[in-house]
Amino acid sequence: MWAGSRTGKHIARLPAAEGFTVHVGSRDAWRGEAPATETGAGARPLGLDVMDAEGIDRAAARIDHLDVQRLPAPLRRSDRPRVVNVSSGTASLTRSSRPNPRFTPGSGGPQAEEGFKVNALAPGLRAADLNPRATACGGDPAEAVEAALRLALLSDDGPTGGFFSWDGTPVPW
């Protein structure tokens, strides 16, 4: 997980505080050393250039198993794989356009049969480094991070194929 941005640092710190090992991905492992140190115990720098297929393979080989992902990695090795796609409320076809009845998100895709929980999160506008409007908005990034962690730590009987707002309410597809 990238911990170089304001939101990324929040996302990395909370699971580290819960006892997770957090792999702080950056193109060069040495660039992840400072964010990993700032993240706390259990954080490890990981060289990961997502544009380099061989580099992805090298990074994946260094990880025994993965329970939660923010970026693609060896999730199939986990007993409880979770995918949280951070999206936006404007991605809701129902809210932003006329819905197409032929489009349905399904129930988490084919990964659901393998025990994956695949959900999307609309975190709301947060004071992050995304753009000047976001930086000035005053929305606490920690609220969005807590929402992402709720989805990442779902029990086996939790939802999959859902789209949720930061406060847990369903967002219409």
C-alpha positions in Angstrom: 0.0 0.0 0.0 1.3 3.4 -0.8 1.8 5.5 2.3 3.2 8.6 0.6 0.0 10.6 0.4 -2.0 12.0 3.3 -4.8 9.4 2.8 -2.3 6.6 2.1 -0.6 7.3 5.4 -3.9 6.9 7.3 -4.7 3.8 5.4 -1.4 2.3 6.3 -1.3 3.3 10.0 -4.6 1.8 11.0 -4.0 -1.8 10.0 -0.4 -1.6 11.3 -1.9 -0.5 14.7 -4.2 -3.6 14.5 -1.2 -5.9 14.2 -1.2 -6.3 10.4 2.1 -6.4 8.5 1.8 -3.5 6.0 3.9 -3.5 2.9 4.5 0.1 1.9 4.9 -0.1 -1.9 7.0 2.4 -3.9 8.8 2.1 -7.2 12.1 1.7 -5.3 12.1 0.1 -1.9 14.4 2.8 -0.5 11.7 5.4 -1.2 9.3 3.4 1.0 11.7 3.4 4.0 10.7 6.7 5.5 6.9 6.2 5.0 7.3 2.6 6.5 9.1 4.1 9.5 6.4 6.7 9.9 3.7 4.1 9.6 5.0 2.2 12.7 5.8 -1.3 13.8 4.9 -4.0 11.3 5.4 -1.7 8.2 7.9 -2.9 5.6 9.1 -1.1 2.5 8.4 -3.0 -0.7 9.8 -2.1 -4.2 6.8 -2.3 -6.5 6.6 -0.6 -9.9 3.1 -1.5 -11.1 4.2 -0.8 -14.7 6.9 -3.5 -14.6 5.5 -7.1 -14.8 8.8 -8.6 -13.7 8.9 -6.2 -10.8 5.4 -7.2 -9.8 6.4 -10.8 -9.8 9.5 -10.0 -7.7 7.4 -8.1 -5.2 4.7 -10.9 -5.0 7.4 -13.5 -4.4 8.5 -11.5 -1.3 5.0 -11.8 0.3 3.9 -15.1 1.9 0.2 -14.2 1.9 -2.0 -11.1 1.7 -5.3 -10.5 3.4 -6.2 -7.0 2.1 -5.0 -5.2 -1.0 -4.9 -1.6 -2.0 -3.0 -2.4 -5.1 -2.8 -5.8 -7.0 -0.8 -8.5 -5.2 -0.9 -12.3 -4.3 -4.4 -12.2 -2.7 -5.3 -15.8 -3.6 -2.9 -17.1 -0.9 -5.1 -15.6 1.8 -7.7 -17.4 3.8 -9.9 -14.3 3.8 -9.2 -12.3 0.6 -10.7 -8.8 0.5 -10.7 -6.2 -2.3 -11.8 -2.6 -1.6 -12.0 -0.5 -4.7 -11.9 3.2 -3.7 -14.3 4.9 -6.1 -16.5 8.0 -6.0 -20.2 8.7 -5.5 -20.1 10.2 -9.0 -19.4 6.6 -10.3 -22.9 5.7 -9.4 -24.7 5.2 -12.7 -28.0 5.7 -10.9 -27.0 9.1 -9.5 -25.1 10.4 -12.5 -27.0 9.1 -15.5 -30.0 7.1 -16.6 -29.3 3.5 -15.4 -28.8 0.8 -18.0 -30.9 -2.2 -17.0 -28.4 -4.5 -18.8 -25.6 -3.4 -16.4 -25.5 -5.1 -13.1 -22.5 -5.4 -10.8 -23.2 -9.0 -10.0 -22.1 -10.4 -6.6 -18.4 -9.7 -6.6 -17.5 -11.4 -9.8 -16.0 -14.8 -10.2 -13.7 -14.2 -7.3 -16.7 -14.5 -5.0 -16.8 -18.2 -5.6 -13.2 -18.3 -4.3 -14.2 -16.6 -1.0 -13.2 -13.1 -2.1 -15.2 -10.1 -0.8 -15.1 -7.5 -3.6 -16.7 -4.1 -2.7 -16.4 -0.5 -3.8 -16.2 2.5 -1.4 -17.2 6.1 -2.1 -15.1 7.9 0.6 -16.6 11.3 0.2 -14.5 14.5 -0.4 -11.5 14.4 1.9 -8.7 16.8 2.8 -6.2 14.9 0.7 -3.5 15.8 -1.9 -5.9 14.8 -4.7 -6.5 18.4 -5.9 -6.9 21.9 -4.4 -10.6 21.5 -3.8 -10.1 18.3 -1.9 -7.2 19.8 0.1 -9.4 22.7 1.2 -12.6 20.7 1.9 -11.8 19.8 5.5 -13.1 16.3 5.3 -11.2 14.0 7.6 -9.3 11.4 5.7 -9.4 9.1 8.8 -13.2 8.7 8.3 -12.7 7.3 4.8 -9.9 5.1 6.0 -12.1 3.6 8.7 -14.7 2.9 6.1 -12.2 1.1 3.9 -11.0 -0.9 6.8 -14.5 -2.0 7.7 -14.9 -3.4 4.2 -11.4 -4.9 4.3 -12.1 -6.7 7.6 -15.5 -8.1 6.6 -16.5 -11.4 8.1 -17.1 -14.3 5.8 -20.8 -13.7 5.7 -20.4 -10.0 4.9 -21.5 -8.4 1.6 -19.7 -8.7 -1.7 -20.4 -6.8 -5.0 -21.6 -3.8 -3.0 -21.0 -0.1 -3.4 -20.9 1.8 -0.1 -20.6 5.3 1.2 -18.0 6.2 3.9 -20.7 5.9 6.5 -21.7 2.4 5.5 -24.9 3.2 3.6 -25.3 1.5 0.3 -24.7 3.6 -2.9 -26.9 2.6 -5.8 -24.9 1.2 -8.7 
